[in-house]
Structures are given as structure tokens and as C-alpha cells.
Amino acid sequence: MRILSVGWEIRGLGSVVEGLADADSFAGYDAVLLDSECLSALWRPYAHVERDGTWRLYQGRDRGLSRAMERLLASRRAELEALLHRVGGVVVIRLRAPSPGVEVVLPGGAARKVDAHSLLPHLSITKDGHYLSLPQGIRFLPRRGTDMVDLDSTHPLSGYLEELREHGYEAVIGSTFGTPLEAFGDVLARDRVGDAVAWALPVGAGKLVFVPSFPGADPRRTAEALRGGLGLLSEATLLREGPEWLARYSLPGEEVLDAQEEELRVACVELDQQRAELTAARRRYDLLRALVYPRGARELVQAVTAALERLGFTCSPRPDEPRTLEARAAEGTLVVRVVFAPEAPIGPEEHRALMIVLDRVRTEERRAAQGMLVVVAEPRLEPSRRPAQWNDPVRRGAVENDLALVAGDVLFGVVAADPAEDVASKVRRSLVDAAGEWRWQG
């Protein structure tokens, strides 16, 4: 394959790396990898930011820059359209958060906007009652994260998305008027909200693909992840869709391939389901390990909830306290405050916060309950090397007010022992009756 990379540093793919203005015709390659961020290099050194925050060029006073830039973009856009429609090539665009672009002010006062959309091919597509125009019909929204889900494992670039997914995305793509993107192409991955972070759109005989930016990814690792997928994608684009009547012209043995393809599709669905089940099971173990090393207060709350439920409690969060939950069992009810302290042992403020909630439960709600503080302090250290999880005033206050003080690693040790039901009942009774620092003496 002849591959051109424009504004996108990739090493070891056998690609030609050029600037937008210096590269040969895009139509002369099999695949073009484009980072739209390179557009700003055309005008950013010469435009000015004005009081309203807009970058502007004034035609007639910019020494011909805006005219040259618009001619270059029109030429490159035509080359991309030729590559897609006539050559059957592949265009991969790195999804970036939308840049402000530059406003070109014409001598008469009218203005034209040049931004990341300006290089996209102009398309008008009607399919299954839906209409989509490019670039006006799509929009990029800035959104950062690593929560890529629903990866299409059958797409040639799925390996690339899987390999670099931990680097995350910077933008999502959607349609301007709510037209579903999947009506026109394959949504290869979404975020947890359901917005597309990768999208492959057939255009003529070729394929236009939007992929996450994966900021910080190593150029050589990027090349390795792309290598196989681009070849498969290029081969797939050669099998361009024809009219409906073409399906009646079958060949001997083709039905065997159809049957094998259906078997493979079913197998992929089953494998995806098994992978989801395995991921969920692994998540349950990883969550309990957060009792030893949580990455934040929210994760620690989830871990404490999972641990207490494994011991036989029924847990529910307190709606008015984000780090407080209730754990109920036949042995009694616990009001549990979860404390994540990255830097130091906890002080009396957490003890007071628990007492306020506990007093509300006992006096206003008229329910019997015991209090418990679950603490992880200095999580960067291994539990055996950690200092005291709470200071002396907290220890004395817990004894005086019949509160249980439980270190996260101690609770983990009990859960890791996987106690039988009769032992778990004794653990629950011990927690409900505890006053001061608690350790299980089973």
C-alpha cells in the first residue's frame, strides 16, 4: 500500500509523512491518514485574535494568504473526493476537539469560516429514508475520556482501537439534526453516554473513517496497530456495493462462504458475550482489591459496598451523604462512612460527620443503628508499611460512642478468606457490636 500521513506522526508503517501544503496529490495514494490539527498551521502564525476571541484574516491585507489557503483546501478536498469515489481508497481522520478556526473577511465585509470541517469531502447521502450532508450534517463535540465501549470486533480497525484505547479520545462525533450515524456507516466505538468516538462511512468505492485521537500514543506503536487493519480495510473497499440485482449473479461454492460467514458471526456474538461476562467477573475482583488500593473515594465506596454484601449485608447509599451507606442484616444495621485519605491519617471531622448522620437515623428516623468508619489512608504504601489510619482522638471517640473503626485492608482480609455463612454471621455480629478499632479474631 502507498500510505500518506499528513500532520500525523507515524513511524514504521512505510508511510510518507508530509505537510498539508507539501504532499503529492492525495489521489495518488491508497490510504491517507489525516490529522485535522495541521490546518491551523496554515493560518495561525499570521492571523490575529480580536476582542471577540475570533481569529481573523482580512483578504486584501494578508498578502494573498487567505486566497492561497482556500485554493489549497479546495484542491486537497477534490483529491480526497477522487481518492474515495474513483480510486476506492481509505481516508482515516483523527478526531480532535473542534478548533476555533479562522474567519476570512472579504473586502465587501462578508466573511467565510475556515476550520477542521473545511477539508472534509462534500457529500450528500440518502439512505433508508435518512439524509446526511458532509460537512454541514455532522458535528464534533469536545469530550475527553477513556471509557470506550461497544467496540465493533468485526471491523478491520478494531485491533487498532483495542490496542490504543487506554490513551482515550478528545472528541465525539454526531449528526447535526439527530440523524443516526449508523444509518450511513458503522459506529466502531462509543463512550458510556452512547456518543460515537469512531465511525466508518462508505463513500463511493472507498471508506472514510473517523478514529479517536489517542493523544500521547507512541508513533511506532500506532504504526504497528494500524498495519494489518489498513490492509484489510483497503481490500474491503475494493468489494464495492453494487445494485440489488447483482446478488442474483452467484457463483458455485459461494453458498458455502455465506454459511461460514453466518457461523462466524454467531461465534463472534457468543465470544463478545463471554468477554463481557469475563470482564464483569474480573471487575468484581478488581473492585474488592480497591479496599487495599483505591484510586479515589468513589471507588472505595463501591468496594466497601461489595465487601459488605459478600458478608451478607444488604447495602444502600444514604441519599444525603455521598460517602455514607447503610448495611442491614439480621444482626443489626450499620451506618457506614467511607473515608479515603491520600495523604494522612483521618481526624475528628470524619468522626463528627458520622455521628451527625447516626444521630439523625436514631432520633429523626427512630431506627436503631450502629456506626462504622471504613478508612484507607496513605494508599500509596503497602498496608504493612502504612502509618496509623486514624489519630488518637478518633480512636478514643470511637470507643466512647460505640463506633467501629475498620481499616480497608482488614476488611479485605476477611473477604479474601471467603468465610462460610456461619462464620459470616459471626463477622456481622462482631461488626455490629464493635467499639473502637476492629479486627476479626476468627
N, C-alpha and C positions, 0 to 999 in steps of 0.2 A: 504494500500500500504506500501511496505517496500522501504524507500527512503534513499539514501546515499548522503550526501553533502560533497564534497571534496574541501577544500580551499575556501568555500563559506559560510559565516556565516549567517545562517538562524535559527530563533528561533520560536518554537511553531508549527512547521509543523509535529512533530512526526518523524523527520528525524534523522539519525545517522550522526554526524559530525566527520569526521576523516581526517587525513593527507593522502597524496598520498601513502606513504610507509607503513602506519599502518592499512589501511582499509582492511576488508574482501574482498573476490572476488566480483568484480563489477557484475558478472553474477548472484549473489545470491540476487539481489535487483530487484524491479520493475522499479525504476527510479534512475538515477544517475545525480546529479547536480554538474557540474564541473566548477571551475574557473581555467583557464589555467595559471594564475599568480602563482599558487602553484608550478609549475615546477621549477621556478628559485630558490626556497628554497633548491632544491636538490644539486645544484652546486655553487650558488652564494657565500656562505661562504668560498669556497675552491679554486675557480678559480681566475685567475689574469687578469687584463686588461692590454694588451700590448700596444706598441706605436701606432699601427694602430687602437686602440679603440676596439679591439676584445677580448672578454673573451675566455680564452683557458685553457684546461686541457691536460696534456701530459700523455698518457697512459704508464704505466710502472713507472711513477714518482708520481702518485697520490694515491698510496696505494690501488689500486683497485677500486677507486670511480667511474671512468667512466664506467668500465665493469659492476659494480653493478647497476649503473644508467640505462644503456642500457638494462640490463636484466629486471629491474623493469618496464621500459616503454614498452618493448615488451610483458611482461606478462599482464600489465594493458590494453594494446591495444587489446590483444587477448580476454580479459574478456569483453571489450566493444563490440567487434565484436560478441561474443557469446550472450551477452545481447540483441543486436539488431536483429541478424539473427535467433537465436534459441529460445530465451525466449520471444521475442516480447516486449521488454521493451522500456523505454524512456530515452534518454540521452540529457540533456539540458546543453549547453555550453555557458558560459558568454563571450560575445565578448569584448576582450581587444585590445588595440593598440598593434601591434606586438612587442614583446621584442627582444632584440638583440640575445638572445640565447647564447650558448657556443659552441666553436669549440673543438672537441676532436681530438687531434693529435696522430696518431698511430705511433708505433716505426719506421715504414718504411718511414714516412714523409707524408703519406696520411692523410686526415682529414675528419671527419664527423661532421655535424651540428646537434645540439640538440636544438629545440625551441618549441614554443607552438604547432606547427603542429605535433610534434613527438608523441603526444598521440592520435591524431585522427585515427579512424579506416581506414584501407586501403581498398578503394572501386574502382571499375571500373564499370561505369554505361553507358549504351547505351539506348537512348530513343528518338523516333521520329526523327531519323537522327542526334541526337546530342550525343556527347561523353563527359563524365566527369570522371576524376580520382581524388580521395582524397588520400593524402592531396595536391598533386602537382597541381591539377587543380583549386584550389581556393587560394585566397589571401586576407589578412586583411590589410586595409589601415587605418592609424591613422586619425581620423576626429572627432572632438568634436562638440556637439550641442544638442539642444532640439527641433529641427524642424522635428519631426516625423510626417509623413503624410501617407495617403493611408493605414491606419490600416485595416487589414482583420478582420472584426467584426464577422465572422463566425467561426474563429479558437478558439479552447478551451483556448488558452493562450491570447486571445485578452483583457480579463479583466485585466490580469497582465500588459500588455503593456500600457493600458489606465490608470491604477491606478498609475503607477510609471513614466509615460512619462516625467514629469517635471524634473526628475533627469538627463535625457539625456543619450547620448551614447558617447563612446570613440573611436569607430572604425566602419567601414563599411566593408561589405564582397562582393567580386566579383569573377568572374572566370578569370583564367589566360589568356585564349585566346578569351575572349569575348563571350563565350557560355552563353546564357541567363539562369540565375538561375531558372527562373520559368518553364523552360522545365523539370526540375527534381524534383521540390518541390514547396511549397507555399511561396512566399515572403510576410511576415506578416506585414512589415512596411518599409518605405523608408524615406530618407531625402529629402529635397526640390530639390536637384540635381537629384534625381532618383536612388541613390545607395541604396542597401538593408542594413537595420540595424537589421533585424530579418528575419530568413529563417528556414523553416521546411522541412526536407528531409526524405521521407520514405526510410528505409533501411531494407530489408528483411521483417520481420513481425513487426519491431519496427519503431521508429521515432527518428531522430537526429535533434535537434532544436538548432539554434543559436539565442540568445536573447541579447539585449543591456545590458551593464554592470550596468547601473543606479547607478553611484557612489554616495555614501552618503545616499543611501536609508536605512531606519530603518530595521533591521533584522526581527522584528516582523511584520511590515507592509508588507515586502517582503513575509513572510510566508503566511499571510492572502491572499495576491493577488495571490499566486501560488496554494493555497489549492484546490480550485474547478477545476482549469484548468488542473492540473496534473492528477486528477482522470478521467476527461473526455478524456484527451489525451491518457491515458493508456487504457481506454475502446475502444477508436477508433482504436488503434493499433492492438487489437485482431481481428478486422474485416479485416484481411489481404487480399490484392488483389489476385484474382485467375486468371486462364486463361480465355480467352474471351468466351469460350463455356459454362462456368459456369453460365453465365447470362441466359441461356435457361432453367435452372432448377429453375423455380419460384414457389412460394407458394401462396395459396389462401389468398386474402386480401393484398398482397404486392403492388398491383397497387394503392391501396388507400394511402399507405405510400408514394409512388412515387409522387402522385398528391399533397399530403400535403407538401412534401418537395419542390416541384416546387412553390407552393403558398408561402411558407415561404421564398424561395429565392427571389421571386418577391417583397414580402413585405420588405425584408431586403434592397433590392436595393432602393426601394422608401424611406425607413427610412433613408438610408445613404444620399440620395439626399436632403431630408428635413433637416437633420442635417447639411449638407453643406450650405444650404440656410440660416438656422438659425445662423450658425457660421459667415457667411458673413454679415448678418444683424447686429449681435452683434458687429462685428468688426467695422462697420461704427460708431456705438455709442461710442465704446471704443476709436476709433481714434479721435473723436471730443473732448472727455474728456482729451485728451493729450494737449489741449490748456490750461488746468488748471495744469496738472501734466504730462509733457512729460518725457520719460525715456531716451531721447537723442535728438540730433539735427535733425537726420533723421526723427524720429517720429514726431517731432514738424513741420517740413516742410510738411509732409503728412497731419497733422491735419489742418494747415493753408490752404493748398490747398483744402481740403474737406470743410472747413468752407466757404471760398470764393465762391466755386462752389455752395454751398447751397444758398448763397445770390444772385446767378445769374451771377457770373463772369465765364469766360472761362479761365482756368489756364494752363500754360505750363512752364516747368523749363527752365532757361537760361542755354544753354549747357556749357558755360564757367564759370558758377558760381554755385556750388552745392547747396548753400543755398539761391539762388535768383530765383524768378519766376516772370512771367508776368501774370497779371489778366486783361482780356479785357471784356468790356461791352459797351453798347450803351452810357453810361455816360462818358466813357473815359478809358484810360489804366493806370494801376498801375504797377510800378516796385517794387516788394515786397522783402525785405531782411529779412530773418527769423533768429533770434538770440536766442540761448539757452545759458544762463549764470548761471551755477550751484552755483557759489559762491558769485557774487557781481553784482551791477548794471553795465550796459554797459557804455563804454566810447566813446570818439570821433572816435576811429578807425572804429567802425561799421558804424557811420555816413559817414565817408570819403569813405568807401568801397561802400556804396550805391550811393554816389554822383558820383563816378567814373563810375559805371555801367550806371547811369542815364544820365551822360554826353555823354557816348558812344551811347546810344539809340537816344538822341536828335541830336547830331552832325554828327556822322558817319552813323547812320541808318535813320536819318531825320524823326523821328517819335515823335509825341507829347506824353508825358507820365508824370505822377506824381509819386513821390517816397513815400514809406511807410516802416517803420520798425515795425515788429511784434516781441515783446520781452517777454520772460519768464525768469526772474531772481529769484534766491533763490527758486526753485520749491519745496524744502523740506518743506517750510512753507505754511500754508493755505493762499490763496490770500489776505484775510483781514488783515493778520499779516505781509505781505511782505513789505520790505522797498521799496524805490523808484526804479523803474525798469531801470532808466537811470539817469545820473548825469546832473548837470545844463548846462555844455557846450553843451551836446547833445540836451537838451530842447531848448536852445537859437538858436542853429544851425538849428534845425528843423523849427522854426518859420521864421528865416531869409531866408531859402531855400525852403519854402513851402513843407515840408515833414510831413507826418502824423506819429505820434508815437502812437502805439496801443499795449496795454498790452494783453497778451494771454487770461487772464480771462475776460477782457472786450469784446473781440471778441466772447468768448464762451457765455457770457450773451446774446449777440444779436442773435446768432444762436439758443440758447436754447429757446428764445421767439418765435421761428418759425414764422417770420414775413410773412404776405401776400405779394403778388407780388407788390402791390402799395407801401407798406412800404419798401420792399426790394429795390425797385428802389430809394427811398429816402435815404436809407442806403448807397447804391452805390454812389449816388451823393455826400453825405456827406463825404465819404472816399476820393473821387477824389478831392474834394475841400478843404480838411483839411490841416491845417498848425499848427504843434505843437501837443500837447497831445490831443488825440481824445477820446471822449466818446459820445455814441449815446443818444440824447435827444429826443427820440420818444414819 
